[in-house]
């Protein structure tokens, strides 16, 4: 943790007030809902309330300071001088409160996030463990769980149960289970629709282990599919493989997206891939770098990203196939083991 703060200092033009709780967790290890970290040239002060102060005091290399009232109000009264602040995180009203207290604030963005984007070996090991549990969850899901005749939300609850049984800390997010036309909604919530025979079911799920998350998607079949559904699945699988082969350190997120997108746009399903190819993973489910038509990010070794092309025909069906991979200098490490061949469930 001290090394992370030291690397952050090398990026700073003035002291930085870190108010994103996930960034504070990354820099100090303190998981708190009410916290701020002030990184200065010669010290780092960790501000929190009575509920977390003993945990803060146990952290080496930072000065723990207990706040006696609202965090921002207390900082406005106790601090003075020129500080950078996380402009994409701190609400406008809080920034104004700090300014009214006499602080000279400089908006900064992405400083901690660029450190978080490149994972160290400890972070990668937690990520690999999350992937291994997700693999086991999927293996049990398709072999033990009944789909046809049950509600989407019931299958989603089964994923939570299986994660618990396989040793995950918790699900990374609410599992998406979208069947038939519901699958055409990329971020559908599992609802009361009853899964039918002869359709596709999109299952997008992940778990958290040691703070770090996985995020897979597989599209499953509930029986024989017609020719269009089978062709669409093959197109998405080919697009994903093209995207995986395009990724390595030095490639841009925009170019990786374009490589996969070209496969879909060259098929009968042109225009049906409406979101980006992927995103970074870490302490958050969505973080840097981005893989999209608008991305300005360039991959570096140690990035962890999703690769998740899809085809969505509103009112009819959706297909998405997603792996989580580690970027290396000459390609990727893909720890995902669950098959991408079309699996039939009953």
N, C-alpha and C positions, 0 to 999 in steps of 0.2 A: 504494500500500500504506500509506503514512504517513497518507493521508486516511482509510482504513478504520480504522486504529487510533485516530485522533482521534475519529471518529464513535462508536466503541465506548466511548471514555472518557466521552463525554457520557451514556452509559447506566448508568455504574457508580456504585455507592454505596461500594464499597471496591475495592482492587486485585483483578484477576481473574486466576486461574491457568487458562490455556487449555491443555487436554491432548488435545482432539480433533485428530488430525493434519490432518484436512480443514479445520478452522477455522484452524489455524496456517498452512496453505497459503494460505487465503483472505486472511489478515491480513498475511502476510509474503512469500509466494511461495516459501517453503522447503517442498519435498516430502520429508518424512522420516518414517521409521517409529518414531523414538525422539526425541521432541521435546516441549517445553513452552514456552509463552510467558507471561510475567508482565507484564501491562499495569498500570502504576502511573501516578499523576497526572503525573509528570515524566519518566518513562522507560519503555522497554519492553525487557525482557531475554529473550533467546532462548536456551534451554538445550538442548544436544544433545551427542552424543558425537563421538569422533574422526572417524568416517566422514563426518559432515556439517558439521563445524565450519568448514571453509574456505568452503563455500557460504554458511553463516550469516554469516560475517564480511564477505561481499561485499554484504550487504543494508543499504541505507542506512536510518538512522532507528531501528535497534535495536542493543542491545548483545549481542554473541554471547558466550556463556559455555560453555566446554567442561566437561562432566561427566566425572568420573573413574571412576565405578562406576554401579550401577543408577540410573536417572534419579530415580525416586521416593525411593529411599533417600538419594540425594545431596541432593535438595531438602529432605527432612525434616531433614537435618543443617545445611544452609546457610541456610535461610530462617527467619524468625520474624516474628510479627505476625498480623494479621487479613486474611484473603484470601477472596474468593469463589472458588468452584470449579464446574466443569461437572458438576452432580450427575447428569445423565442419561448421562454419559460415563465419568467416573472410577470404576473399580471400588471397591466398599466396602472391600476389603482395603487398597487404596492410600490411600484417604481416612483409614482408621484409622492407617496408618503415618505419614501426615503429621501427624495429630493427636498421636500418641505422640511425635513429634519436637518438639511445642510449638506448632504452628500452630493458630490459631483460624479454623476453616473455616466459611464461610457458603454453603449450597447455593444455586446460581443455575442457571436453565435458560433456554435460548433466546435469550441475548443476542447471540451472534455469528450465530445462525441467522436472527434477524429482519433483520440487515443483509444476509446472503446472499440472502434471499428477493427483494430488489429489485435487479435487475441493472443495471449501468452499460452504457454503449454498447460498451465493449470486450468485456464478457462476452456481450452480445447478439450481437455480430459472430461470436464463436467458436461460439455456439449456432447461428446461421444457417448457418455453414459445415458444422457437423455435420449439419444438416438437409439441406443440398444434397447431401452425400455419401450420406446415407441414401436420398434420392430416387433418385440414380443407381444405388445398389446394388439397390433394388427394381426399377427398370426392367430392369436386367440379369438379376436373379433370375428374373423372370417370362418373359423372352424367351430366355434362354440355358440355364437350368437345367432338367433333367428332374426331375419330381416322381414321377409314377406308376411304381410298381415299385421305388422306392428307399426306403431307411430314412429316418426323420425326422432322425436324427443326421447322415446324409450331406448332406441339404439344409442343415442348420444349419452344417456345415463350409463349405459353399459361401458362406454369408453372410460368414463370416470372411475367406475368400479374396477375395471381391469388395470388402469394406471395405479390405483391404490394397491392392488394385489401384487403388481410387479415391482413396487418399490419406488415409484415416483414421489417427489415431495408434494406435488399437486399438478392438476392440469395447467398447461400454459395459458389456455384461454378456453372459452366455451366452445365445445366441439361443434363443427358444422356437419350436419347430416341432411343433405338435400336430395330428394328422390324425384325422378321424373322431371316435371316442369319446375319444381323447386330448385333443382340443381342448376338451372339457368341463372340463378341469382348467386353471383360469386361469394357474397358474404351472407347467405341465407341463414336464418336461425332455425334450428330444428324445431318443428312444430307438430301439429296434430295430424298432418297428412299421413295416411296409412300407405306404407310401401307396397307396391303391387308387383306382380310377376312380369317379367319381360321388359324391364326398364333399367336405367342406370341410377346408381346412388353415389353421390359425391360425399366422401368423408374427409374432412379437413380437421386435423387434430394435432396436438402436441402436448408435451409435459415439461415440467421444470425439475431440474436436478442441480443441487448446489447453487441455485440462483440462475442457472442458464437453461435456455429453452430449446426444444425441437419444434418443428412445424412441418408436418407431412400432409400431402393429399394423395388419396387413391380413389379412383372411380371404379366401382364394382358393378357387376351385372347380376340381375335377379332372374336369369334364365336366358333363352334364346333371344338374340337381338336381330333387328332387321339390318339390311345392308348399309343404310345410311349411318346408323349408330356405330356399326363396326368400322366403317371407313373413317368416321370422325375420330374414333379412339386411336386408330393407327396414325392419323395425321398429328394428333396431339403428342403421341409418343415419339414420333419422328422429330417434331419441333423441340421437344425437351432434350432429346439426344443431341441435336444440333446446338442448342444452348449450352449444354454441359461441355461439349467439345470446344466451344468458343472461349470459355473462361480460363484465364490465367492472369498472373500479375502483369500489369501494364496495359491490359485491355480495358476499354471503357464500358460502363454499364449500358450506355446507349448502343454500342456496337454489339454487345452480347444479346441485348433485346432484339436488335434488328436481325440477327442471324436466325433466331428462333421464329420471329414473326414472319420472316420471308417464307418459311415452310408452310405456315397456315395461309398466308396471303396468296400462295401459289396453288392452293387447293380449292375445292368447291366451297370451303368454309371461310373464304376471304372476308375480312372485316368482322369476324365473330370472336376475335381475341381482343377484348376491350380494356384490359388492364396491363400493368407492367409485368415483365418477366419475373421479377423477384425483388427481394429486399434483404438487408442485413438481419442477422439474428444475434442475440447475446443475452444481456440482462432483460432487455425488452424484446417483444416479438417482432416489432418493426423498428429497425435502426439502420444506420449507414453501413454499407453503401446501398444505393438504389440501382435497380436494373429496369430501365424504362426508356421510352422515347424521349423523355425530357431530362434524363439523368446527366449530371455533370461530373459524376464520380469515376475515378479510375481505380481498378482493383489493385490491391497490395497483398502480398503473401501474408496469411494470417486472417484475412477477412473470412467470415462465415456468412454464406448467402443462401437464399432459397432459389430454386429454378422451377417455375410453376406456370408454364403456358396453359391456355385453356381454349375451349370452343364453347360458346353459349348461344343457344337458339331460344329466344324468349317464348315461354309458354309450352316448350317442348322438352328440352333436355340441356344438361351441361356436362362438360368433361374437363377435369383438371388433373394433372399429374405433377407432383411436387416432391423434390428431394432437397435435402440440406447438405451443402458441400463446403469444404474448406479450400480457399484459394491458395495455390502454391505458385512457385516461380515458373513451373513448366506445365501447369494444368490445374487439376483439382484432386483432393482426397474426398471420396464419397463414402461416408460411413453407413449410409442407408442400405439395408439388406433386404427389406421386404420387396417382393416381386413387383415388377411393373407390367407383367403379362396380365391380361384381363382375367380377373378372378370372378367366378360365379358363386353367389351365395344363395341360400334358400330362405 
